[in-house]
Amino acid sequence: TNAKTALKLQQAGQLSDDERLRFLIPGGRLVDDGLFLALSDPATVEAGMHILRMRGFPVKAAADDLAVLERELDLGMLRAQSALYRGDPLALDIVIAYLAQKHNEVANLRLIARSKALGLPRDRVRKEMVGV
């Protein structure tokens, strides 16, 4: 979430570091203050993308294509959450993986319902769905 928020802040124009850090949700292990600031500044976004890749984010897209980048981040997170199914069967991992899959299913069903109401083509909807 912090990585996607930082990338969206690039489009907000000139913000000071303090103003950008107000959007950071504290407590994450992978995106710290420095990486958040690097990703939210258009001048240092490439360096931030390199750090994201080094920390294990499966990001291949360029930072200028925000929609593709967000989709890659969502898909990587879904894969990591689905991998929790292969953990200890008596641990909490199974429950977390199940809830993540259920959340993804509900989001996709909402997308389908909205697209039916708006009359969007199937190809476009399929492209927007995560984990299909």
Accessible surface in RSA format (square Angstrom, percent):
REM  Atomic radii and reference values for relative SASA: ProtOr
REM  Chains: A
REM  Algorithm: Lee & Richards
REM  Probe-radius: 1.40
REM  Slices: 20
REM RES _ NUM      All-atoms   Total-Side   Main-Chain    Non-polar    All polar
REM                ABS   REL    ABS   REL    ABS   REL    ABS   REL    ABS   REL
RES THR A   1   109.87  78.1  79.64  80.7  30.22  72.0  43.16  58.0  66.71 100.8
RES ASN A   2    15.56  10.7  12.95  12.5   2.61   6.3   2.99   7.2  12.57  12.2
RES ALA A   3     3.59   3.3   3.16   4.9   0.43   1.0   3.16   4.5   0.43   1.1
RES LYS A   4    50.18  24.5  50.18  30.8   0.00   0.0  20.99  18.9  29.19  31.1
RES THR A   5    34.86  24.8  33.39  33.9   1.47   3.5  18.88  25.4  15.97  24.1
RES ALA A   6     0.00   0.0   0.00   0.0   0.00   0.0   0.00   0.0   0.00   0.0
RES LEU A   7     1.81   1.0   0.16   0.1   1.65   4.1   0.16   0.1   1.65   4.4
RES LYS A   8   104.02  50.7  96.49  59.2   7.54  17.9  49.40  44.5  54.62  58.2
RES LEU A   9    15.42   8.6  13.57   9.7   1.85   4.6  14.12   9.9   1.30   3.5
RES GLN A  10    37.04  20.7  25.92  18.9  11.12  26.5   7.05  15.0  29.99  22.7
RES GLN A  11   138.60  77.5 101.98  74.5  36.62  87.2  47.18 100.4  91.41  69.3
RES ALA A  12    58.41  53.7  21.55  33.3  36.87  83.9  34.28  48.3  24.14  63.9
RES GLY A  13    49.29  60.8   0.00   N/A  49.29  60.8  36.80 101.0  12.49  28.0
RES GLN A  14   184.77 103.3 155.41 113.6  29.36  69.9  65.45 139.3 119.32  90.5
RES LEU A  15    53.19  29.6  37.19  26.6  16.01  40.2  39.94  28.0  13.26  35.7
RES SER A  16    61.47  51.9  47.31  63.1  14.16  32.6  52.43 111.7   9.04  12.7
RES ASP A  17    72.18  50.6  67.95  67.6   4.23  10.0  19.01  44.7  53.17  53.0
RES ASP A  18   111.36  78.0 106.17 105.7   5.19  12.3  31.30  73.7  80.06  79.8
RES GLU A  19    74.41  42.7  73.89  55.9   0.52   1.2  20.68  40.0  53.74  43.9
RES ARG A  20    23.68   9.9  23.68  12.1   0.00   0.0   5.84   8.0  17.84  10.8
RES LEU A  21    52.59  29.3  41.63  29.8  10.96  27.6  42.13  29.6  10.46  28.1
RES ARG A  22   183.85  77.2 147.93  75.4  35.92  85.5  66.51  90.9 117.34  71.1
RES PHE A  23    93.86  47.0  80.47  49.8  13.39  34.8  86.02  52.1   7.85  22.5
RES LEU A  24    26.12  14.5  14.35  10.3  11.78  29.6  14.36  10.1  11.77  31.7
RES ILE A  25   103.22  58.7 100.70  75.0   2.52   6.1 101.81  73.3   1.41   3.8
RES PRO A  26   115.30  84.0  95.13  86.7  20.17  73.3  99.13  81.8  16.17 100.5
RES GLY A  27    77.72  95.8   0.00   N/A  77.72  95.8  41.51 113.9  36.20  81.1
RES GLY A  28    47.35  58.4   0.00   N/A  47.35  58.4  25.56  70.1  21.79  48.8
RES ARG A  29   221.63  93.1 185.85  94.7  35.78  85.2  75.60 103.3 146.03  88.5
RES LEU A  30    78.59  43.8  77.17  55.2   1.41   3.6  77.19  54.2   1.39   3.8
RES VAL A  31    12.48   8.2   8.39   7.6   4.09   9.9   8.39   7.3   4.09  11.1
RES ASP A  32    68.83  48.2  62.83  62.5   6.01  14.2  35.36  83.2  33.47  33.4
RES ASP A  33    78.11  54.7  76.40  76.0   1.71   4.0  21.75  51.2  56.36  56.2
RES GLY A  34    48.06  59.3   0.00   N/A  48.06  59.3  37.76 103.6  10.31  23.1
RES LEU A  35     4.28   2.4   0.82   0.6   3.46   8.7   1.53   1.1   2.75   7.4
RES PHE A  36     0.00   0.0   0.00   0.0   0.00   0.0   0.00   0.0   0.00   0.0
RES LEU A  37    38.17  21.3  36.50  26.1   1.67   4.2  36.83  25.9   1.34   3.6
RES ALA A  38    18.08  16.6  13.98  21.6   4.10   9.3  17.55  24.7   0.52   1.4
RES LEU A  39     0.00   0.0   0.00   0.0   0.00   0.0   0.00   0.0   0.00   0.0
RES SER A  40     2.74   2.3   0.00   0.0   2.74   6.3   0.00   0.0   2.74   3.8
RES ASP A  41    44.78  31.4  43.88  43.7   0.91   2.1   3.80   8.9  40.99  40.9
RES PRO A  42    85.99  62.7  69.09  63.0  16.90  61.4  69.69  57.5  16.30 101.3
RES ALA A  43    92.96  85.5  50.46  77.9  42.49  96.7  61.48  86.6  31.48  83.4
RES THR A  44    58.08  41.3  54.85  55.6   3.23   7.7  56.76  76.2   1.32   2.0
RES VAL A  45    13.19   8.7  13.18  11.9   0.01   0.0  13.18  11.5   0.01   0.0
RES GLU A  46   109.54  62.9 104.34  78.9   5.20  12.4  65.23 126.2  44.31  36.2
RES ALA A  47    58.16  53.5  47.19  72.8  10.97  25.0  55.06  77.5   3.10   8.2
RES GLY A  48     0.00   0.0   0.00   N/A   0.00   0.0   0.00   0.0   0.00   0.0
RES MET A  49     0.68   0.4   0.68   0.4   0.00   0.0   0.68   0.6   0.00   0.0
RES HIS A  50   104.33  57.0 104.33  72.5   0.00   0.0  68.35  70.4  35.98  41.9
RES ILE A  51    62.97  35.8  62.78  46.8   0.19   0.5  62.97  45.3   0.00   0.0
RES LEU A  52     0.00   0.0   0.00   0.0   0.00   0.0   0.00   0.0   0.00   0.0
RES ARG A  53    95.13  39.9  78.42  40.0  16.71  39.8  43.90  60.0  51.23  31.1
RES MET A  54   142.45  73.8 108.57  71.9  33.88  80.7  89.69  76.3  52.76  69.9
RES ARG A  55    90.10  37.8  67.33  34.3  22.77  54.2  30.78  42.1  59.32  36.0
RES GLY A  56    61.23  75.5   0.00   N/A  61.23  75.5  36.66 100.6  24.57  55.0
RES PHE A  57    32.91  16.5  25.88  16.0   7.03  18.3  27.80  16.9   5.10  14.6
RES PRO A  58    68.67  50.0  50.94  46.4  17.73  64.4  63.60  52.5   5.07  31.5
RES VAL A  59     5.33   3.5   0.00   0.0   5.33  12.8   0.00   0.0   5.33  14.5
RES LYS A  60   179.61  87.6 151.60  93.0  28.02  66.7  98.94  89.1  80.68  85.9
RES ALA A  61    13.96  12.8   3.99   6.2   9.97  22.7  13.96  19.7   0.00   0.0
RES ALA A  62    56.22  51.7  43.63  67.3  12.59  28.6  49.46  69.6   6.76  17.9
RES ALA A  63     8.64   7.9   2.36   3.6   6.27  14.3   2.50   3.5   6.14  16.3
RES ASP A  64   130.15  91.2  90.74  90.3  39.41  93.2  51.35 120.9  78.80  78.6
RES ASP A  65    66.87  46.8  62.64  62.3   4.23  10.0  22.75  53.5  44.12  44.0
RES LEU A  66    32.45  18.1  29.03  20.8   3.42   8.6  29.03  20.4   3.42   9.2
RES ALA A  67    77.81  71.5  61.49  94.9  16.31  37.1  69.30  97.6   8.51  22.5
RES VAL A  68    67.14  44.2  65.54  59.3   1.60   3.9  67.09  58.3   0.05   0.1
RES LEU A  69     0.00   0.0   0.00   0.0   0.00   0.0   0.00   0.0   0.00   0.0
RES GLU A  70    37.57  21.6  37.57  28.4   0.00   0.0   6.50  12.6  31.07  25.4
RES ARG A  71    82.08  34.5  78.55  40.0   3.53   8.4  40.82  55.8  41.27  25.0
RES GLU A  72    39.62  22.7  36.09  27.3   3.53   8.4  23.67  45.8  15.94  13.0
RES LEU A  73    14.42   8.0   8.33   6.0   6.09  15.3   8.88   6.2   5.55  14.9
RES ASP A  74    44.24  31.0  39.34  39.2   4.90  11.6  10.39  24.4  33.85  33.8
RES LEU A  75    47.52  26.5  47.52  34.0   0.00   0.0  47.52  33.4   0.00   0.0
RES GLY A  76     9.87  12.2   0.00   N/A   9.87  12.2   3.64  10.0   6.23  14.0
RES MET A  77    97.68  50.6  93.20  61.7   4.48  10.7  80.38  68.3  17.30  22.9
RES LEU A  78    18.79  10.5  17.81  12.7   0.98   2.5  18.41  12.9   0.38   1.0
RES ARG A  79   153.63  64.5 145.43  74.1   8.19  19.5  57.55  78.6  96.08  58.2
RES ALA A  80    59.59  54.8  44.82  69.2  14.77  33.6  53.63  75.5   5.95  15.8
RES GLN A  81    54.34  30.4  53.64  39.2   0.69   1.6   9.65  20.5  44.69  33.9
RES SER A  82    30.87  26.1  28.06  37.5   2.81   6.5  24.94  53.1   5.93   8.3
RES ALA A  83    36.97  34.0  28.26  43.6   8.71  19.8  28.47  40.1   8.49  22.5
RES LEU A  84    54.93  30.6  53.07  38.0   1.85   4.7  54.93  38.6   0.00   0.0
RES TYR A  85    91.15  42.6  76.14  43.3  15.01  39.1  64.26  48.3  26.89  33.1
RES ARG A  86   194.01  81.5 157.83  80.5  36.18  86.2  79.17 108.2 114.84  69.6
RES GLY A  87    33.44  41.2   0.00   N/A  33.44  41.2  23.09  63.4  10.35  23.2
RES ASP A  88    81.34  57.0  69.52  69.2  11.82  27.9  31.49  74.1  49.85  49.7
RES PRO A  89   106.62  77.7  88.16  80.4  18.46  67.1  88.33  72.9  18.29 113.7
RES LEU A  90   168.68  93.9 134.34  96.1  34.33  86.3 138.79  97.5  29.88  80.4
RES ALA A  91    39.63  36.4  23.03  35.5  16.60  37.8  32.72  46.1   6.91  18.3
RES LEU A  92   118.99  66.3 111.53  79.8   7.45  18.7 113.79  79.9   5.20  14.0
RES ASP A  93    45.80  32.1  45.80  45.6   0.00   0.0   0.00   0.0  45.80  45.7
RES ILE A  94    52.06  29.6  52.06  38.8   0.00   0.0  52.06  37.5   0.00   0.0
RES VAL A  95    74.78  49.2  72.72  65.8   2.06   5.0  74.78  65.0   0.00   0.0
RES ILE A  96    77.68  44.2  75.96  56.6   1.72   4.1  76.82  55.3   0.85   2.3
RES ALA A  97     0.00   0.0   0.00   0.0   0.00   0.0   0.00   0.0   0.00   0.0
RES TYR A  98   113.75  53.1 113.60  64.6   0.15   0.4  83.00  62.4  30.75  37.9
RES LEU A  99   104.13  58.0  99.59  71.2   4.55  11.4  99.90  70.2   4.23  11.4
RES ALA A 100    14.61  13.4   3.82   5.9  10.79  24.5  11.91  16.8   2.69   7.1
RES GLN A 101    57.10  31.9  53.73  39.3   3.37   8.0  20.47  43.6  36.63  27.8
RES LYS A 102    85.00  41.5  83.32  51.1   1.68   4.0  44.72  40.2  40.29  42.9
RES HIS A 103   134.29  73.4 127.60  88.7   6.68  17.1  90.07  92.8  44.22  51.5
RES ASN A 104    21.02  14.5  19.55  18.9   1.47   3.5   5.10  12.3  15.91  15.4
RES GLU A 105    84.43  48.5  80.06  60.6   4.37  10.4  31.17  60.3  53.26  43.5
RES VAL A 106    58.85  38.7  58.49  53.0   0.36   0.9  58.81  51.1   0.04   0.1
RES ALA A 107    46.88  43.1  37.32  57.6   9.55  21.7  41.41  58.3   5.47  14.5
RES ASN A 108    15.42  10.6  15.34  14.8   0.08   0.2   5.55  13.4   9.87   9.5
RES LEU A 109   101.24  56.4  97.11  69.5   4.13  10.4  97.41  68.4   3.83  10.3
RES ARG A 110   149.29  62.7 145.31  74.1   3.98   9.5  36.54  49.9 112.75  68.3
RES LEU A 111    39.98  22.3  39.89  28.5   0.08   0.2  39.95  28.1   0.02   0.1
RES ILE A 112    62.20  35.4  62.20  46.3   0.00   0.0  62.20  44.8   0.00   0.0
RES ALA A 113    62.37  57.3  50.57  78.0  11.79  26.8  57.37  80.8   4.99  13.2
RES ARG A 114   139.20  58.4 137.01  69.8   2.19   5.2  62.94  86.0  76.26  46.2
RES SER A 115     6.58   5.6   5.54   7.4   1.04   2.4   0.81   1.7   5.77   8.1
RES LYS A 116   147.12  71.8 124.49  76.4  22.63  53.9  87.64  78.9  59.48  63.4
RES ALA A 117    90.13  82.9  47.04  72.6  43.09  98.0  59.39  83.6  30.74  81.4
RES LEU A 118   130.53  72.7 100.21  71.7  30.32  76.2 104.86  73.6  25.67  69.1
RES GLY A 119    63.09  77.8   0.00   N/A  63.09  77.8  33.91  93.1  29.18  65.4
RES LEU A 120    63.72  35.5  47.58  34.0  16.15  40.6  47.73  33.5  16.00  43.0
RES PRO A 121    82.85  60.4  71.57  65.2  11.28  41.0  82.85  68.4   0.00   0.0
RES ARG A 122   199.83  83.9 190.83  97.3   9.00  21.4  78.38 107.1 121.45  73.6
RES ASP A 123   121.76  85.3 113.78 113.2   7.99  18.9  35.28  83.0  86.48  86.2
RES ARG A 124   135.51  56.9 130.71  66.6   4.79  11.4  34.88  47.7 100.63  61.0
RES VAL A 125    13.28   8.7  12.23  11.1   1.04   2.5  13.28  11.5   0.00   0.0
RES ARG A 126   148.00  62.1 143.13  73.0   4.87  11.6  54.28  74.2  93.72  56.8
RES LYS A 127   150.60  73.5 140.89  86.4   9.71  23.1  92.06  82.9  58.54  62.4
RES GLU A 128   100.36  57.6  86.48  65.4  13.88  33.0  18.38  35.6  81.98  66.9
RES MET A 129    21.46  11.1  21.36  14.1   0.10   0.2  15.45  13.1   6.02   8.0
RES VAL A 130    32.21  21.2  32.19  29.1   0.02   0.0  32.21  28.0   0.00   0.0
RES GLY A 131    39.43  48.6   0.00   N/A  39.43  48.6   8.32  22.8  31.11  69.7
RES VAL A 132    91.99  60.5  29.26  26.5  62.72 151.1  54.78  47.6  37.21 100.9
END  Absolute sums over single chains surface
CHAIN  1 A     9024.5       7426.3       1598.2       5403.5       3621.0
END  Absolute sums over all chains
TOTAL          9024.5       7426.3       1598.2       5403.5       3621.0
